Every structure is written in C-alpha cells, then in structure tokens.
Amino acid sequence: MKVRSEEFAWSAALDKTLTFEFLDNPGKDLSKYDVKNLKVVAEFTITPAASTTAMGEDFWRIINTVKLNDAGGQRIACKGTSLRAIAQKELGSAFADPGDSAEATAEVGALHFPLFFSLPNADGLKDARDSACPAQALRRGGSIALKLSGALLATDVTLTSATMYVTAELVRKRGRRPECPTRVCYRDESFTAAEQRFPVNGSVRSILFIADKGEGNATGLESWATSYEELDSATLGYSNKDRHELVEDYKELGPRSAIDMFDERKGGGVPYGIAFYVAPAEAQIVDLPNVATLHVKMGTAAPTNGVAIFSYIPDVPPEFIAAALGVGSGVAIELRDKRGIVATRDGRKVALRPLGAMRKRLPFKVDLGK
C-alpha cells in the first residue's frame, strides 16, 4: 500500500521538517507493517538560458541536504548529490537521471530522491525485509529534515518552482514472531585534506568519493582529478592501491548504468568519482570491515570539492529495537545470545560461530515474554 505526505512548495533555501503521521491509515495496525521505497519527490519547473543545456545530474541539487531520523536516531545525513551517487551504487543498471533540457523555455520534470533501498541478498541478508524499516520505528519520533536549494541550480539554469512531498510503501510483515531488521545507514562528509580520518563506527558496506561543486556553478558533474591514481588506507590495508583496480571491483557488483559515475564510461576514461570500497555481493555482515575510524590518504593535496559517502551498519540502538518489536520505549532489551547461525545466500545453514558484538547489527526474531 502506497502512502504520501502532504505537498509543500519549494522556496529558495527553505528548511522543511516532516514527520511520519502520514503513515497512519484507518484500520491499519502499523506494528504489522514495514516501510520500503521511501522517497522525496520533487515535481519541478526549470528555465535554462539560451544555448544552455540543463543536465539531468544538475536536478539532484534541488535538495541541498537531507537528514532522516528514526526511533534510533540519525539514519541518513547526505547532500542531494550524494544521494545520486548512493542510488547509482545500490540500483545498478536501474539507475536513471531526469532527461536533459536544452530549451530556453520553462521545462517540467520530476525527480524521486530515494532514501530506502530494497537490498535482497545483500550483505548476507536472506530477504529484502531483513533490511526493511518497521513502520513504528519511523512513526515513533522519526522525521525528515530538508534544506532546499537556491534558485540557481547551475550556471544559467534557474529553478522556477517545485512541488514536493514524501512517498512510502507499506508492506505487511512476514510471520507471527516480532523481528528487528538490520539498520543500514548513509552519511557524507567533506574531504578537506590529502590525508584524513573519518569516523564510521559500524560495519562498512561501501565508501564512495565524489567531487561536488555545489549549486550555481557550471552544469554537469565535476570530474575526479586523474592525479589520484594511487590510494592508501591503513584501515583497509591499501598501499598504493591502483584506482583502476577499484573500478574493476566496483563492476563486479553487477550491471551498471551507462551513466554510472564510478566506472569511467561517462567520462571517456576520466572518473567522476571513486568507489573506494564496495563489499562483494556475497559478503555477509559478519565479514564486512568493522571500522571505528577510516584512514585515507591520496595524492599530495585534498581533492577539489571532495565528498566522502559512507554506507554502514551500526549497532541497533535499544530505542529502535523497542519500536521495531512494538514494546514500550522504557522496556530494557538485552541481546543475550552470543552465538548465531551463519547461512549461505540460499539459506542453508553452514556454520555456528561466535558473533560477539556483531549480534547487535544482525536481523533477529524474538519470542516476547519467554
């Protein structure tokens, strides 16, 4: 079942916060539903100047920043352009930009900014619902905070108006036992030095680097400097890691979009970003790098307008567990089991191993009251 928030109008540099009352539906018990395909939608009108082509990638700047909180706290904190990079990695060949516009008249378009992704068979999860978000975890204190763009998205590309709203899909939970999914998070951070340490505090799914020149500048993407050919990371064990090797690792995730910024095709051999780390498709959560702080060193200077984008799985906060299981927020919850089943992607049990702290990052089911 699809639901949507009330509409609101874009205005330059608007700060807008939405809560999740729109998930409520008469006759529907939210404790029995998960949320998937959460998106911010912008139906916009732009006016390029004469002899100017507004590029599809320019329109992602309509959202300057987005911050999504659920019952466990911050889950997403990204620029709109970072969401584009995340969507390319997560959606693969299904990714698409809005169409370019080269007309010096008002043009109408729409862009869906995805916040949740369906991740079947990713990170060792058996089912897309293992990474779904319980509706109650959003309804109980969740919010989306948006900072919108100014009128000039790019040089000679003016955003005239936009109508915006949030959409989501409510999917009935499986089985009768309460369950808590894993909690996939996304965050970006400015890359301001040739050698830098980034806080992560979670199991890393991907680390992407892009160059974001921001709104009001030339149309199109900013290419990643070709001088950054060899990369170092004490955290990941990289020493003079060749950029082209990283491109090949990225392509192994599966079919990519023809405009994907990380595989060098769009730039004719010049990258528009670097997939610094991507977990193999068959990797399980317990096999992902457990990173407190990421060390990165590249070249002799900071990348121009560099942005580092992280997808990671942190420990699930007790408040999120309480909301996911539908119990009171004051109920003390402790994960007692320190051993867990590790399964292959087809669900066949292959090993029983100690999980330690990783048990706080894995999806689980419970029998309440036992």
C-alpha positions as CSV (number, residue, x, y, z in Angstrom):
1,M,0.0,0.0,0.0
2,K,1.4,3.4,-1.0
3,V,1.1,6.4,1.1
4,R,2.2,10.0,0.7
5,S,2.7,13.1,2.8
6,E,1.1,16.5,2.3
7,E,2.6,18.6,-0.5
8,F,4.7,21.6,0.1
9,A,6.2,24.3,-2.2
10,W,9.9,24.8,-2.8
11,S,11.3,28.2,-1.9
12,A,14.9,29.2,-2.0
13,A,17.0,27.9,0.9
14,L,13.8,26.6,2.6
15,D,14.3,24.5,5.8
16,K,11.4,21.9,6.0
17,T,10.9,19.1,8.5
18,L,8.3,16.4,8.0
19,T,7.2,13.8,10.5
20,F,5.6,10.4,9.7
21,E,1.9,10.9,10.7
22,F,1.1,10.3,7.0
23,L,1.9,6.6,7.6
24,D,-1.3,6.3,9.8
25,N,-4.1,4.7,8.0
26,P,-7.6,3.9,9.4
27,G,-7.9,0.2,10.1
28,K,-4.2,-0.5,9.7
29,D,-2.1,-1.6,12.6
30,L,1.4,-0.1,11.9
31,S,3.0,-2.8,14.1
32,K,2.3,-5.3,11.3
33,Y,3.9,-3.2,8.5
34,D,7.4,-2.4,7.2
35,V,8.3,0.7,5.1
36,K,10.1,0.4,1.8
37,N,10.7,2.7,-1.2
38,L,10.8,5.8,1.0
39,K,11.3,8.8,-1.4
40,V,11.3,12.5,-1.5
41,V,9.6,13.6,-4.8
42,A,10.2,16.9,-6.5
43,E,7.9,17.9,-9.4
44,F,9.8,20.9,-10.8
45,T,9.9,23.6,-13.4
46,I,13.3,24.9,-14.7
47,T,14.2,27.6,-17.2
48,P,17.7,27.2,-18.9
49,A,19.1,30.3,-20.5
50,A,19.6,30.3,-24.3
51,S,22.3,28.0,-25.6
52,T,22.5,26.3,-22.1
53,T,21.8,22.6,-21.6
54,A,20.5,21.7,-18.1
55,M,21.9,18.3,-17.3
56,G,19.9,15.6,-15.6
57,E,22.5,15.3,-12.8
58,D,22.0,19.1,-12.1
59,F,18.5,18.5,-10.7
60,W,19.7,16.4,-7.7
61,R,20.9,19.8,-6.3
62,I,17.2,20.7,-5.6
63,I,17.8,19.1,-2.2
64,N,20.9,20.7,-0.6
65,T,20.9,18.3,2.4
66,V,18.5,15.6,3.8
67,K,18.6,14.2,7.3
68,L,16.4,11.2,8.2
69,N,15.9,10.1,11.8
70,D,14.1,7.0,13.0
71,A,13.4,5.9,16.6
72,G,17.1,5.0,16.9
73,G,18.4,8.4,15.9
74,Q,20.1,9.6,12.7
75,R,19.9,7.2,9.8
76,I,20.7,9.4,6.7
77,A,22.6,12.6,6.5
78,C,23.6,13.5,2.9
79,K,23.6,16.0,0.2
80,G,21.2,15.5,-2.7
81,T,24.2,14.9,-5.0
82,S,25.4,12.2,-2.6
83,L,22.0,10.5,-2.8
84,R,22.6,10.3,-6.6
85,A,25.9,8.5,-6.0
86,I,24.3,6.2,-3.5
87,A,21.5,5.4,-5.9
88,Q,23.9,4.5,-8.6
89,K,25.7,2.0,-6.4
90,E,22.5,0.5,-4.9
91,L,20.3,0.4,-8.1
92,G,23.0,-0.5,-10.6
93,S,21.6,-0.7,-14.2
94,A,18.2,0.5,-13.0
95,F,19.5,4.0,-12.1
96,A,18.4,6.9,-14.3
97,D,18.6,10.7,-14.2
98,P,15.8,13.0,-15.4
99,G,16.2,14.0,-19.0
100,D,18.5,16.9,-20.0
101,S,16.9,20.1,-21.2
102,A,18.3,22.4,-23.8
103,E,15.3,24.7,-24.3
104,A,15.3,28.4,-23.3
105,T,11.7,27.9,-22.1
106,A,10.2,26.5,-18.9
107,E,10.6,22.8,-18.7
108,V,8.7,20.5,-16.4
109,G,10.2,17.4,-14.8
110,A,10.2,15.1,-11.7
111,L,12.8,13.5,-9.6
112,H,12.5,10.9,-6.9
113,F,15.2,11.1,-4.2
114,P,15.4,7.5,-2.8
115,L,16.0,7.2,1.0
116,F,15.5,3.5,1.4
117,F,16.6,0.8,-0.9
118,S,15.5,-2.8,-1.3
119,L,18.6,-4.9,-0.6
120,P,17.7,-8.6,-1.3
121,N,20.6,-11.0,-0.9
122,A,22.9,-8.1,0.1
123,D,25.4,-8.3,2.9
124,G,24.4,-11.8,3.6
125,L,20.7,-10.9,4.2
126,K,18.3,-13.6,3.1
127,D,15.5,-11.3,2.2
128,A,14.9,-7.6,1.4
129,R,12.8,-7.4,4.6
130,D,15.9,-8.1,6.7
131,S,16.9,-4.5,5.9
132,A,13.4,-3.0,5.9
133,C,12.3,-0.4,8.4
134,P,9.4,-1.1,10.7
135,A,6.7,1.5,10.3
136,Q,6.7,2.0,14.0
137,A,10.4,2.9,14.0
138,L,9.6,5.9,11.8
139,R,6.3,6.8,13.4
140,R,7.8,6.8,16.8
141,G,9.9,10.0,16.7
142,G,11.1,9.8,13.1
143,S,11.5,12.8,10.8
144,I,12.9,14.0,7.5
145,A,14.7,17.4,7.6
146,L,15.3,19.0,4.3
147,K,17.4,22.0,3.3
148,L,16.4,23.1,-0.2
149,S,18.5,24.7,-2.9
150,G,18.6,28.3,-4.1
151,A,17.0,29.3,-7.4
152,L,20.2,28.8,-9.5
153,L,20.9,25.1,-9.7
154,A,23.7,25.6,-12.1
155,T,25.1,28.4,-14.3
156,D,22.1,29.8,-16.4
157,V,19.8,27.0,-15.0
158,T,17.0,28.5,-12.9
159,L,14.6,26.5,-10.8
160,T,11.3,28.4,-11.2
161,S,9.1,26.3,-8.9
162,A,8.7,22.8,-7.4
163,T,6.0,20.9,-5.6
164,M,7.5,18.4,-3.1
165,Y,6.2,15.5,-1.0
166,V,7.3,12.2,0.5
167,T,6.1,8.8,-0.6
168,A,6.4,5.4,1.0
169,E,5.2,1.8,0.6
170,L,3.7,-0.1,3.5
171,V,4.4,-3.8,3.2
172,R,2.9,-6.4,5.6
173,K,5.5,-8.1,7.8
174,R,6.2,-11.8,7.4
175,G,5.4,-14.4,10.0
176,R,4.0,-14.0,13.5
177,R,7.1,-13.6,15.6
178,P,8.3,-10.0,16.2
179,E,11.5,-9.2,14.4
180,C,14.1,-6.5,14.3
181,P,15.9,-5.8,10.9
182,T,19.4,-4.6,10.4
183,R,19.7,-0.8,10.2
184,V,21.6,0.4,7.1
185,C,22.8,4.0,7.4
186,Y,24.2,6.6,4.9
187,R,26.3,9.6,5.7
188,D,28.6,12.0,3.8
189,E,31.4,14.2,4.9
190,S,33.6,16.8,3.3
191,F,37.0,15.6,2.1
192,T,39.3,18.5,3.1
193,A,42.8,17.1,3.4
194,A,45.1,14.8,1.4
195,E,45.3,12.6,4.5
196,Q,42.2,12.4,6.6
197,R,40.4,10.2,9.2
198,F,36.6,9.8,9.1
199,P,34.5,8.4,11.9
200,V,32.4,5.5,10.9
201,N,31.6,3.2,13.9
202,G,30.0,0.4,12.0
203,S,30.3,-2.5,9.5
204,V,31.1,-0.8,6.2
205,R,29.1,-1.7,3.0
206,S,30.6,1.0,0.8
207,I,32.8,4.1,0.7
208,L,32.4,6.4,-2.3
209,F,34.3,9.6,-3.2
210,I,32.8,12.3,-5.4
211,A,33.5,15.9,-6.2
212,D,30.6,18.2,-5.6
213,K,31.0,21.8,-6.9
214,G,27.6,22.8,-5.5
215,E,24.7,24.8,-6.9
216,G,25.2,27.8,-9.0
217,N,28.2,26.5,-10.9
218,A,28.8,25.0,-14.3
219,T,26.3,22.4,-15.4
220,G,27.1,18.7,-15.2
221,L,29.4,16.7,-12.9
222,E,32.9,17.6,-11.7
223,S,35.4,15.0,-12.8
224,W,37.7,13.4,-10.3
225,A,41.3,14.5,-10.7
226,T,43.3,11.9,-12.6
227,S,46.3,12.7,-10.4
228,Y,44.7,10.5,-7.7
229,E,45.8,7.2,-9.3
230,E,47.2,5.5,-6.2
231,L,45.4,5.5,-2.8
232,D,46.4,4.5,0.7
233,S,44.3,3.4,3.7
234,A,45.8,1.9,6.8
235,T,42.3,0.8,7.9
236,L,41.6,-1.2,4.7
237,G,45.2,-2.3,4.1
238,Y,45.6,-0.3,0.9
239,S,49.1,0.7,-0.1
240,N,49.4,2.4,-3.4
241,K,46.1,0.9,-4.4
242,D,45.5,1.5,-8.1
243,R,42.3,3.4,-9.0
244,H,41.6,1.2,-12.0
245,E,41.7,-1.9,-9.8
246,L,38.9,-0.3,-7.6
247,V,36.9,0.3,-10.8
248,E,37.0,-3.4,-11.6
249,D,36.0,-4.3,-8.1
250,Y,33.0,-2.0,-8.4
251,K,31.9,-3.5,-11.7
252,E,31.8,-6.9,-10.1
253,L,28.7,-5.8,-8.2
254,G,26.7,-6.4,-11.3
255,P,25.4,-4.5,-14.4
256,R,25.9,-0.7,-14.1
257,S,24.0,2.2,-15.6
258,A,25.6,3.6,-18.8
259,I,25.9,7.0,-16.9
260,D,27.4,5.5,-13.7
261,M,30.0,7.9,-12.4
262,F,32.3,5.2,-10.9
263,D,33.1,3.0,-13.8
264,E,34.7,5.7,-16.1
265,R,32.4,5.2,-19.1
266,K,30.6,8.5,-18.8
267,G,33.8,10.5,-18.7
268,G,35.5,8.6,-21.6
269,G,38.1,7.2,-19.2
270,V,38.0,10.1,-16.7
271,P,36.2,9.1,-13.5
272,Y,33.5,11.3,-11.9
273,G,34.0,9.5,-8.6
274,I,35.9,6.7,-6.9
275,A,34.3,3.6,-5.3
276,F,37.0,3.4,-2.6
277,Y,35.5,0.3,-1.1
278,V,32.5,-1.8,-2.0
279,A,31.7,-5.1,-0.3
280,P,31.4,-8.1,-2.6
281,A,27.8,-9.1,-3.3
282,E,28.2,-12.3,-1.4
283,A,29.7,-10.7,1.7
284,Q,27.8,-11.3,5.0
285,I,27.5,-8.7,7.7
286,V,30.0,-10.5,9.9
287,D,32.6,-10.4,7.1
288,L,32.3,-6.6,6.5
289,P,35.1,-4.4,7.7
290,N,34.3,-3.3,11.3
291,V,35.5,0.3,11.2
292,A,35.7,2.8,14.0
293,T,37.7,5.4,12.1
294,L,38.7,5.2,8.4
295,H,42.1,6.4,7.4
296,V,42.5,7.7,3.8
297,K,45.5,9.2,2.0
298,M,45.6,10.2,-1.6
299,G,47.9,12.4,-3.6
300,T,49.6,15.4,-2.2
301,A,46.5,17.7,-1.8
302,A,42.9,17.4,-0.8
303,P,40.6,16.6,-3.7
304,T,38.8,19.7,-5.0
305,N,35.2,19.8,-3.6
306,G,35.7,16.3,-2.3
307,V,32.9,14.4,-0.5
308,A,33.2,11.0,1.2
309,I,30.0,9.0,1.3
310,F,29.6,6.0,3.7
311,S,27.1,3.2,3.8
312,Y,27.4,1.3,7.0
313,I,25.6,-0.9,9.6
314,P,26.0,0.4,13.2
315,D,24.8,-1.3,16.4
316,V,21.0,-1.2,16.6
317,P,20.0,1.3,19.3
318,P,17.6,0.0,22.1
319,E,15.1,2.6,21.1
320,F,14.9,1.2,17.5
321,I,14.6,-2.3,18.8
322,A,11.7,-1.3,21.1
323,A,9.9,0.4,18.3
324,A,10.5,-2.5,15.9
325,L,9.2,-5.0,18.4
326,G,6.3,-2.9,19.4
327,V,7.1,-2.7,23.0
328,G,7.3,0.3,25.3
329,S,10.3,2.6,24.9
330,G,11.1,2.2,28.6
331,V,11.4,-1.6,28.3
332,A,15.0,-2.8,28.9
333,I,16.2,-5.0,26.0
334,E,19.3,-7.1,26.1
335,L,20.6,-9.4,23.3
336,R,21.8,-12.4,25.3
337,D,22.7,-14.8,22.6
338,K,26.4,-14.7,21.7
339,R,26.4,-17.3,19.1
340,G,24.5,-17.3,15.8
341,I,23.8,-19.2,12.7
342,V,25.7,-18.1,9.6
343,A,23.9,-19.1,6.4
344,T,24.7,-19.1,2.7
345,R,22.7,-16.9,0.4
346,D,20.2,-19.8,-0.3
347,G,19.5,-20.0,3.5
348,R,21.4,-23.3,4.0
349,K,23.0,-23.4,7.5
350,V,26.7,-23.9,7.1
351,A,28.3,-22.8,10.4
352,L,27.8,-21.9,14.0
353,R,30.3,-19.2,15.1
354,P,30.6,-16.7,17.9
355,L,29.2,-13.3,16.8
356,G,30.2,-11.2,19.8
357,A,29.3,-7.5,19.2
358,M,28.1,-8.3,15.7
359,R,24.9,-9.7,17.2
360,K,23.8,-6.0,17.6
361,R,23.9,-5.5,13.8
362,L,22.1,-8.6,12.6
363,P,18.4,-9.0,12.0
364,F,16.7,-11.2,14.6
365,K,13.4,-12.6,15.7
366,V,12.2,-12.9,19.3
367,D,9.6,-14.7,21.4
368,L,8.4,-11.9,23.7
369,G,7.6,-12.9,27.3
370,K,9.9,-16.0,27.2
